[in-house]
């Protein structure tokens, strides 16, 4: 488990990681950093800028893209489903 703007609630889920938002939205690079998919925020920003991350099936290059419940992030073979704290269905 981690602390920060997102909280992993199920990293062994068959469909990938489920991350719970602690607020209404969080910037994309922070999710990669806090989920441990990159070693640092700077590295997260770089892989996003390089076009290695997709959000909802589309390549995303905006490092500070606001991610909200219901979004799905893919990076380096990992999938992250984002849900909010009160509704884990992601809607």
MOPAC internal coordinates of N, CA, C and O (Angstrom, degrees):
PM7 1SCF
backbone

  N    0.0000 0     0.00 0     0.00 0    0    0    0
  C    1.4499 1     0.00 0     0.00 0    1    0    0
  C    1.5215 1   109.62 1     0.00 0    2    1    0
  O    1.2310 1   121.04 1   -20.12 1    3    2    1
  N    1.3296 1   115.61 1   159.88 1    3    2    1
  C    1.4529 1   120.61 1  -177.66 1    5    3    2
  C    1.5132 1   110.33 1  -132.11 1    6    5    3
  O    1.2310 1   120.73 1    -6.93 1    7    6    5
  N    1.3295 1   116.21 1   173.07 1    7    6    5
  C    1.4563 1   120.43 1   173.18 1    9    7    6
  C    1.5136 1   107.32 1  -124.78 1   10    9    7
  O    1.2310 1   120.43 1   -30.65 1   11   10    9
  N    1.2998 1   116.79 1   149.35 1   11   10    9
  C    1.4479 1   121.12 1  -178.24 1   13   11   10
  C    1.5063 1   109.94 1   142.32 1   14   13   11
  O    1.2310 1   119.97 1    23.48 1   15   14   13
  N    1.3333 1   117.66 1  -156.52 1   15   14   13
  C    1.4605 1   120.93 1  -175.05 1   17   15   14
  C    1.5275 1   113.68 1   -73.63 1   18   17   15
  O    1.2310 1   120.20 1   165.99 1   19   18   17
  N    1.3267 1   117.22 1   -14.01 1   19   18   17
  C    1.4632 1   121.23 1   176.79 1   21   19   18
  C    1.5148 1   108.65 1  -132.37 1   22   21   19
  O    1.2310 1   120.97 1   -23.08 1   23   22   21
  N    1.3172 1   115.75 1   156.92 1   23   22   21
  C    1.4556 1   121.43 1  -179.29 1   25   23   22
  C    1.5209 1   107.92 1  -133.69 1   26   25   23
  O    1.2310 1   120.04 1   -53.85 1   27   26   25
  N    1.3228 1   117.53 1   126.15 1   27   26   25
  C    1.4503 1   121.10 1   176.94 1   29   27   26
  C    1.5194 1   107.97 1   -71.56 1   30   29   27
  O    1.2310 1   120.75 1   -55.04 1   31   30   29
  N    1.3456 1   116.16 1   124.96 1   31   30   29
  C    1.4536 1   117.74 1   178.01 1   33   31   30
  C    1.5192 1   111.83 1  -109.07 1   34   33   31
  O    1.2310 1   120.04 1   163.50 1   35   34   33
  N    1.3165 1   117.52 1   -16.50 1   35   34   33
  C    1.4629 1   119.71 1   177.41 1   37   35   34
  C    1.5136 1   109.45 1  -161.25 1   38   37   35
  O    1.2310 1   120.40 1   -84.32 1   39   38   37
  N    1.3339 1   116.84 1    95.68 1   39   38   37
  C    1.4613 1   118.95 1  -179.26 1   41   39   38
  C    1.5157 1   112.28 1   -89.56 1   42   41   39
  O    1.2310 1   119.60 1   175.09 1   43   42   41
  N    1.3182 1   118.36 1    -4.91 1   43   42   41
  C    1.4613 1   122.01 1   179.69 1   45   43   42
  C    1.5152 1   112.16 1  -105.10 1   46   45   43
  O    1.2310 1   120.19 1  -168.52 1   47   46   45
  N    1.3251 1   117.25 1    11.48 1   47   46   45
  C    1.4426 1   122.63 1   179.91 1   49   47   46
  C    1.5299 1   108.55 1   -62.64 1   50   49   47
  O    1.2310 1   120.18 1   -41.82 1   51   50   49
  N    1.3208 1   117.27 1   138.18 1   51   50   49
  C    1.4681 1   121.65 1  -177.81 1   53   51   50
  C    1.5250 1   112.06 1   -59.11 1   54   53   51
  O    1.2310 1   120.16 1   151.31 1   55   54   53
  N    1.3330 1   117.30 1   -28.69 1   55   54   53
  C    1.4627 1   120.03 1  -179.38 1   57   55   54
  C    1.5178 1   112.14 1   -91.10 1   58   57   55
  O    1.2310 1   119.34 1  -177.19 1   59   58   57
  N    1.3231 1   118.87 1     2.81 1   59   58   57
  C    1.4566 1   121.94 1   178.19 1   61   59   58
  C    1.5126 1   111.68 1   121.56 1   62   61   59
  O    1.2310 1   121.12 1    18.21 1   63   62   61
  N    1.3126 1   115.46 1  -161.79 1   63   62   61
  C    1.4628 1   122.56 1  -179.00 1   65   63   62
  C    1.5263 1   109.15 1   -80.20 1   66   65   63
  O    1.2310 1   120.68 1   -40.84 1   67   66   65
  N    1.3235 1   116.31 1   139.16 1   67   66   65
  C    1.4603 1   120.81 1   171.39 1   69   67   66
  C    1.5209 1   106.32 1  -110.21 1   70   69   67
  O    1.2310 1   120.64 1   -58.40 1   71   70   69
  N    1.3268 1   116.39 1   121.60 1   71   70   69
  C    1.4611 1   121.78 1  -178.29 1   73   71   70
  C    1.5188 1   109.62 1  -113.49 1   74   73   71
  O    1.2310 1   121.03 1   -49.11 1   75   74   73
  N    1.3127 1   115.63 1   130.89 1   75   74   73
  C    1.4577 1   122.16 1  -178.84 1   77   75   74
  C    1.5191 1   109.87 1  -100.12 1   78   77   75
  O    1.2310 1   120.77 1   -54.47 1   79   78   77
  N    1.3314 1   116.13 1   125.53 1   79   78   77
  C    1.4643 1   120.68 1   179.16 1   81   79   78
  C    1.5166 1   110.65 1   -75.44 1   82   81   79
  O    1.2310 1   120.84 1   -41.18 1   83   82   81
  N    1.3205 1   116.00 1   138.82 1   83   82   81
  C    1.4590 1   122.00 1   175.28 1   85   83   82
  C    1.5328 1   110.91 1   -91.42 1   86   85   83
  O    1.2310 1   120.12 1   172.24 1   87   86   85
  N    1.3357 1   117.38 1    -7.76 1   87   86   85
  C    1.4638 1   122.79 1   178.37 1   89   87   86
  C    1.5269 1   107.95 1  -142.34 1   90   89   87
  O    1.2310 1   120.14 1     3.35 1   91   90   89
  N    1.3263 1   117.34 1  -176.65 1   91   90   89
  C    1.4613 1   121.81 1  -177.05 1   93   91   90
  C    1.5278 1   112.56 1   -62.31 1   94   93   91
  O    1.2310 1   120.68 1   142.22 1   95   94   93
  N    1.3120 1   116.31 1   -37.78 1   95   94   93
  C    1.4582 1   121.22 1   178.82 1   97   95   94
  C    1.5230 1   109.03 1  -151.34 1   98   97   95
  O    1.2310 1   121.11 1   -13.07 1   99   98   97
  N    1.3457 1   115.47 1   166.93 1   99   98   97
  C    1.4558 1   121.70 1   175.74 1  101   99   98
  C    1.5229 1   107.70 1  -145.83 1  102  101   99
  O    1.2310 1   120.43 1   -29.58 1  103  102  101
  N    1.3240 1   116.78 1   150.42 1  103  102  101
  C    1.4578 1   120.57 1   179.63 1  105  103  102
  C    1.5204 1   110.11 1   -71.57 1  106  105  103
  O    1.2310 1   120.97 1   -37.72 1  107  106  105
  N    1.3237 1   115.75 1   142.28 1  107  106  105
  C    1.4574 1   122.99 1  -175.12 1  109  107  106
  C    1.5274 1   112.76 1   -51.85 1  110  109  107
  O    1.2310 1   119.75 1   131.93 1  111  110  109
  N    1.3208 1   118.08 1   -48.07 1  111  110  109
  C    1.4681 1   119.37 1  -175.95 1  113  111  110
  C    1.5230 1   112.22 1   -61.16 1  114  113  111
  O    1.2310 1   120.52 1   148.75 1  115  114  113
  N    1.3310 1   116.62 1   -31.25 1  115  114  113
  C    1.4638 1   120.15 1  -179.77 1  117  115  114
  C    1.5252 1   111.41 1   -67.57 1  118  117  115
  O    1.2310 1   120.31 1   144.62 1  119  118  117
  N    1.3135 1   117.02 1   -35.38 1  119  118  117
  C    1.4705 1   119.22 1   178.13 1  121  119  118
  C    1.5200 1   110.06 1   -64.16 1  122  121  119
  O    1.2310 1   120.06 1   134.14 1  123  122  121
  N    1.3275 1   117.49 1   -45.86 1  123  122  121
  C    1.4696 1   119.76 1   179.01 1  125  123  122
  C    1.5200 1   110.88 1   -60.45 1  126  125  123
  O    1.2310 1   120.52 1   138.82 1  127  126  125
  N    1.3252 1   116.62 1   -41.18 1  127  126  125
  C    1.4643 1   121.12 1  -179.70 1  129  127  126
  C    1.5286 1   111.09 1   -66.99 1  130  129  127
  O    1.2310 1   119.71 1   127.45 1  131  130  129
  N    1.3165 1   118.15 1   -52.55 1  131  130  129
  C    1.4574 1   120.70 1  -174.88 1  133  131  130
  C    1.5238 1   113.53 1   -71.76 1  134  133  131
  O    1.2310 1   120.07 1   156.97 1  135  134  133
  N    1.3224 1   117.47 1   -23.03 1  135  134  133
  C    1.4655 1   120.13 1   175.76 1  137  135  134
  C    1.5228 1   111.27 1   -84.14 1  138  137  135
  O    1.2310 1   120.43 1   177.93 1  139  138  137
  N    1.3347 1   116.78 1    -2.07 1  139  138  137
  C    1.4619 1   120.87 1   176.38 1  141  139  138
  C    1.5201 1   114.28 1    77.05 1  142  141  139
  O    1.2310 1   120.34 1  -161.80 1  143  142  141
  N    1.3271 1   116.96 1    18.20 1  143  142  141
  C    1.4633 1   120.05 1   179.61 1  145  143  142
  C    1.5176 1   112.07 1   -82.30 1  146  145  143
  O    1.2310 1   120.56 1   162.81 1  147  146  145
  N    1.3324 1   116.54 1   -17.19 1  147  146  145
  C    1.4595 1   122.10 1   172.01 1  149  147  146
  C    1.5268 1   107.66 1  -132.48 1  150  149  147
  O    1.2310 1   120.69 1   -20.88 1  151  150  149
  N    1.3222 1   116.28 1   159.12 1  151  150  149
  C    1.4594 1   120.80 1  -177.80 1  153  151  150
  C    1.5204 1   113.54 1   -76.81 1  154  153  151
  O    1.2310 1   120.39 1   159.23 1  155  154  153
  N    1.3296 1   116.86 1   -20.77 1  155  154  153
  C    1.4615 1   120.05 1  -176.44 1  157  155  154
  C    1.5234 1   110.17 1  -156.24 1  158  157  155
  O    1.2310 1   121.50 1   -12.53 1  159  158  157
  N    1.3221 1   114.73 1   167.47 1  159  158  157
  C    1.4538 1   119.65 1   175.35 1  161  159  158
  C    1.5189 1   111.76 1   -64.90 1  162  161  159
  O    1.2310 1   120.80 1   143.43 1  163  162  161
  N    1.3362 1   116.08 1   -36.57 1  163  162  161
  C    1.4628 1   120.06 1   178.37 1  165  163  162
  C    1.5205 1   111.93 1   -63.21 1  166  165  163
  O    1.2310 1   120.95 1   139.19 1  167  166  165
  N    1.3373 1   115.78 1   -40.81 1  167  166  165
  C    1.4635 1   119.80 1   178.07 1  169  167  166
  C    1.5285 1   110.23 1   -67.08 1  170  169  167
  O    1.2310 1   120.55 1   141.50 1  171  170  169
  N    1.3314 1   116.56 1   -38.50 1  171  170  169
  C    1.4660 1   120.34 1   178.19 1  173  171  170
  C    1.5259 1   110.19 1   -60.98 1  174  173  171
  O    1.2310 1   120.66 1   135.21 1  175  174  173
  N    1.3254 1   116.34 1   -44.79 1  175  174  173
  C    1.4616 1   120.57 1   178.82 1  177  175  174
  C    1.5255 1   111.17 1   -61.15 1  178  177  175
  O    1.2310 1   120.16 1   141.62 1  179  178  177
  N    1.3241 1   117.29 1   -38.38 1  179  178  177
  C    1.4645 1   121.21 1  -178.35 1  181  179  178
  C    1.5290 1   111.72 1   -67.85 1  182  181  179
  O    1.2310 1   119.89 1   135.07 1  183  182  181
  N    1.3326 1   117.81 1   -44.93 1  183  182  181
  C    1.4709 1   118.99 1  -178.57 1  185  183  182
  C    1.5243 1   110.80 1   -67.47 1  186  185  183
  O    1.2310 1   120.62 1   148.75 1  187  186  185
  N    1.3390 1   116.41 1   -31.25 1  187  186  185
  C    1.4645 1   119.55 1   175.60 1  189  187  186
  C    1.5261 1   109.55 1   -67.44 1  190  189  187
  O    1.2310 1   120.47 1   131.07 1  191  190  189
  N    1.3334 1   116.70 1   -48.93 1  191  190  189
  C    1.4716 1   121.06 1   179.68 1  193  191  190
  C    1.5269 1   111.62 1   -59.63 1  194  193  191
  O    1.2310 1   120.57 1   148.34 1  195  194  193
  N    1.3249 1   116.52 1   -31.66 1  195  194  193
  C    1.4687 1   121.65 1   179.60 1  197  195  194
  C    1.5246 1   113.28 1   -78.39 1  198  197  195
  O    1.2310 1   120.06 1   177.63 1  199  198  197
  N    1.3384 1   117.49 1    -2.37 1  199  198  197
  C    1.4638 1   120.68 1   178.03 1  201  199  198
  C    1.5175 1   114.39 1    79.22 1  202  201  199
  O    1.2310 1   120.07 1  -156.04 1  203  202  201
  N    1.3231 1   117.47 1    23.96 1  203  202  201
  C    1.4661 1   121.07 1  -178.12 1  205  203  202
  C    1.5304 1   113.42 1   -91.11 1  206  205  203
  O    1.2310 1   120.02 1   178.38 1  207  206  205
  N    1.3293 1   117.58 1    -1.62 1  207  206  205
  C    1.4647 1   121.91 1  -175.40 1  209  207  206
  C    1.5248 1   109.27 1  -119.47 1  210  209  207
  O    1.2310 1   120.91 1   -40.97 1  211  210  209
  N    1.3271 1   115.87 1   139.03 1  211  210  209
  C    1.4615 1   119.18 1   173.99 1  213  211  210
  C    1.5206 1   110.00 1  -121.76 1  214  213  211
  O    1.2310 1   121.77 1   -31.92 1  215  214  213
  N    1.3237 1   114.22 1   148.08 1  215  214  213
  C    1.4597 1   122.03 1   176.73 1  217  215  214
  C    1.5173 1   106.92 1  -124.76 1  218  217  215
  O    1.2310 1   120.86 1   -58.46 1  219  218  217
  N    1.3218 1   115.95 1   121.54 1  219  218  217
  C    1.4634 1   122.09 1  -179.37 1  221  219  218
  C    1.5315 1   111.52 1    54.32 1  222  221  219
  O    1.2310 1   121.00 1  -140.44 1  223  222  221
  N    1.3364 1   115.70 1    39.56 1  223  222  221
  C    1.4543 1   121.40 1   175.06 1  225  223  222
  C    1.5163 1   115.84 1    83.93 1  226  225  223
  O    1.2310 1   119.67 1   179.40 1  227  226  225
  N    1.3275 1   118.23 1    -0.60 1  227  226  225
  C    1.4613 1   122.26 1  -179.60 1  229  227  226
  C    1.5251 1   109.83 1  -115.68 1  230  229  227
  O    1.2310 1   120.41 1   -43.96 1  231  230  229
  N    1.3409 1   116.83 1   136.04 1  231  230  229
  C    1.4645 1   120.27 1   176.20 1  233  231  230
  C    1.5210 1   108.75 1   -59.84 1  234  233  231
  O    1.2310 1   121.00 1   -47.78 1  235  234  233
  N    1.3313 1   115.70 1   132.22 1  235  234  233
  C    1.4619 1   120.99 1  -178.94 1  237  235  234
  C    1.5285 1   109.53 1  -119.29 1  238  237  235
  O    1.2310 1   120.37 1   -52.19 1  239  238  237
  N    1.3232 1   116.91 1   127.81 1  239  238  237
  C    1.4643 1   120.94 1   179.66 1  241  239  238
  C    1.5243 1   112.55 1  -115.42 1  242  241  239
  O    1.2310 1   119.97 1  -179.24 1  243  242  241
  N    1.3339 1   117.66 1     0.76 1  243  242  241
  C    1.4646 1   121.03 1   177.30 1  245  243  242
  C    1.5254 1   108.54 1   -86.92 1  246  245  243
  O    1.2310 1   120.85 1   -67.69 1  247  246  245
  N    1.3302 1   115.98 1   112.31 1  247  246  245
  C    1.4676 1   121.84 1  -176.14 1  249  247  246
  C    1.5187 1   112.09 1   -62.88 1  250  249  247
  O    1.2310 1   120.52 1   146.16 1  251  250  249
  N    1.2967 1   116.61 1   -33.84 1  251  250  249
  C    1.4661 1   121.36 1  -176.33 1  253  251  250
  C    1.5272 1   112.71 1  -100.92 1  254  253  251
  O    1.2310 1   120.76 1  -159.69 1  255  254  253
  N    1.3203 1   116.15 1    20.31 1  255  254  253
  C    1.4713 1   120.43 1   176.70 1  257  255  254
  C    1.5208 1   108.75 1   -53.50 1  258  257  255
  O    1.2310 1   120.79 1   -48.25 1  259  258  257
  N    1.3164 1   116.10 1   131.75 1  259  258  257
  C    1.4638 1   120.68 1   179.69 1  261  259  258
  C    1.5262 1   109.31 1   -79.46 1  262  261  259
  O    1.2310 1   121.34 1   -58.78 1  263  262  261
  N    1.3110 1   115.04 1   121.22 1  263  262  261
  C    1.4595 1   122.33 1   179.84 1  265  263  262
  C    1.5232 1   107.83 1  -102.60 1  266  265  263
  O    1.2310 1   120.69 1   -46.69 1  267  266  265
  N    1.3246 1   116.29 1   133.31 1  267  266  265
  C    1.4575 1   121.88 1  -178.42 1  269  267  266
  C    1.5269 1   109.86 1  -125.95 1  270  269  267
  O    1.2310 1   121.05 1    -9.36 1  271  270  269
  N    1.3177 1   115.59 1   170.64 1  271  270  269
  C    1.4572 1   120.77 1   177.24 1  273  271  270
  C    1.5286 1   109.56 1   -55.47 1  274  273  271
  O    1.2310 1   120.95 1   -41.89 1  275  274  273
  N    1.3115 1   115.80 1   138.11 1  275  274  273
  C    1.4556 1   121.49 1  -178.88 1  277  275  274
  C    1.5162 1   113.43 1   100.61 1  278  277  275
  O    1.2310 1   120.11 1   162.61 1  279  278  277
  N    1.3343 1   117.39 1   -17.39 1  279  278  277
  C    1.4593 1   120.85 1   179.38 1  281  279  278
  C    1.5261 1   110.24 1   -76.80 1  282  281  279
  O    1.2310 1   121.47 1   -28.82 1  283  282  281
  N    1.3229 1   114.80 1   151.18 1  283  282  281
  C    1.4719 1   121.43 1   176.42 1  285  283  282
  C    1.5254 1   107.78 1  -124.95 1  286  285  283
  O    1.2310 1   120.93 1   -53.64 1  287  286  285
  N    1.3220 1   115.83 1   126.36 1  287  286  285
  C    1.4599 1   122.59 1  -177.53 1  289  287  286
  C    1.5149 1   108.67 1  -111.60 1  290  289  287
  O    1.2310 1   120.47 1   -41.35 1  291  290  289
  N    1.3229 1   116.71 1   138.65 1  291  290  289
  C    1.4597 1   121.37 1   175.95 1  293  291  290
  C    1.5208 1   109.25 1  -128.24 1  294  293  291
  O    1.2310 1   121.67 1   -45.86 1  295  294  293
  N    1.3391 1   114.40 1   134.14 1  295  294  293
  C    1.4568 1   120.90 1   179.12 1  297  295  294
  C    1.5207 1   109.02 1  -157.63 1  298  297  295
  O    1.2310 1   120.43 1   -48.94 1  299  298  297
  N    1.2994 1   116.78 1   131.06 1  299  298  297
  C    1.4592 1   123.50 1   172.59 1  301  299  298
  C    1.5296 1   112.52 1    50.56 1  302  301  299
  O    1.2310 1   120.59 1  -135.78 1  303  302  301
  N    1.3185 1   116.47 1    44.22 1  303  302  301
  C    1.4610 1   120.92 1   177.90 1  305  303  302
  C    1.5162 1   114.93 1    79.12 1  306  305  303
  O    1.2310 1   120.23 1  -179.04 1  307  306  305
  N    1.3243 1   117.17 1     0.96 1  307  306  305
  C    1.4701 1   122.01 1   179.07 1  309  307  306
  C    1.5253 1   109.57 1  -105.56 1  310  309  307
  O    1.2310 1   121.28 1   -34.85 1  311  310  309
  N    1.3165 1   115.16 1   145.15 1  311  310  309
  C    1.4527 1   121.66 1   176.87 1  313  311  310
  C    1.5263 1   108.41 1  -119.90 1  314  313  311
  O    1.2310 1   120.76 1   -45.11 1  315  314  313
  N    1.3271 1   116.15 1   134.89 1  315  314  313
  C    1.4663 1   121.51 1   178.81 1  317  315  314
  C    1.5223 1   108.28 1  -123.49 1  318  317  315
  O    1.2310 1   120.76 1   -59.01 1  319  318  317
  N    1.3198 1   116.15 1   120.99 1  319  318  317
  C    1.4605 1   121.63 1   173.44 1  321  319  318
  C    1.5210 1   106.70 1   -97.10 1  322  321  319
  O    1.2310 1   120.66 1   -51.32 1  323  322  321
  N    1.3335 1   116.34 1   128.68 1  323  322  321
  C    1.4571 1   121.13 1  -176.80 1  325  323  322
  C    1.5256 1   109.02 1  -101.75 1  326  325  323
  O    1.2310 1   121.31 1   -52.52 1  327  326  325
  N    1.3198 1   115.10 1   127.48 1  327  326  325
  C    1.4590 1   121.77 1   177.69 1  329  327  326
  C    1.5212 1   108.35 1  -125.49 1  330  329  327
  O    1.2310 1   120.49 1   -19.30 1  331  330  329
  N    1.3449 1   116.67 1   160.70 1  331  330  329
  C    1.4592 1   117.19 1   176.15 1  333  331  330
  C    1.5146 1   109.61 1   -93.32 1  334  333  331
  O    1.2310 1   121.00 1   -12.71 1  335  334  333
  N    1.3026 1   115.70 1   167.29 1  335  334  333
  C    1.4581 1   121.59 1  -172.64 1  337  335  334
  C    1.5267 1   112.70 1   -63.21 1  338  337  335
  O    1.2310 1   119.76 1   147.11 1  339  338  337
  N    1.3180 1   118.07 1   -32.89 1  339  338  337
  C    1.4510 1   120.29 1  -176.00 1  341  339  338
  C    1.5174 1   114.03 1   -94.74 1  342  341  339
  O    1.2310 1   120.02 1   163.88 1  343  342  341
  N    1.3345 1   117.58 1   -16.12 1  343  342  341
  C    1.4637 1   120.42 1  -176.03 1  345  343  342
  C    1.5112 1   108.94 1  -136.86 1  346  345  343
  O    1.2310 1   119.64 1   -84.47 1  347  346  345
  N    1.2960 1   118.28 1    95.53 1  347  346  345
  C    1.4590 1   121.26 1  -174.92 1  349  347  346
  C    1.5158 1   114.07 1   -75.03 1  350  349  347
  O    1.2310 1   119.65 1  -177.84 1  351  350  349
  N    1.3189 1   118.28 1     2.16 1  351  350  349
  C    1.4694 1   119.49 1   176.00 1  353  351  350
  C    1.5137 1   111.06 1   -78.39 1  354  353  351
  O    1.2310 1   120.31 1   166.91 1  355  354  353
  N    1.3507 1   117.01 1   -13.09 1  355  354  353
  C    1.4568 1   120.76 1   177.64 1  357  355  354
  C    1.5077 1   113.81 1    90.23 1  358  357  355
  O    1.2310 1   119.93 1  -177.26 1  359  358  357
  N    1.3123 1   117.74 1     2.74 1  359  358  357
  C    1.4727 1   120.78 1   179.64 1  361  359  358
  C    1.4948 1   110.83 1  -114.34 1  362  361  359
  O    1.2310 1   120.10 1   180.00 1  363  362  361

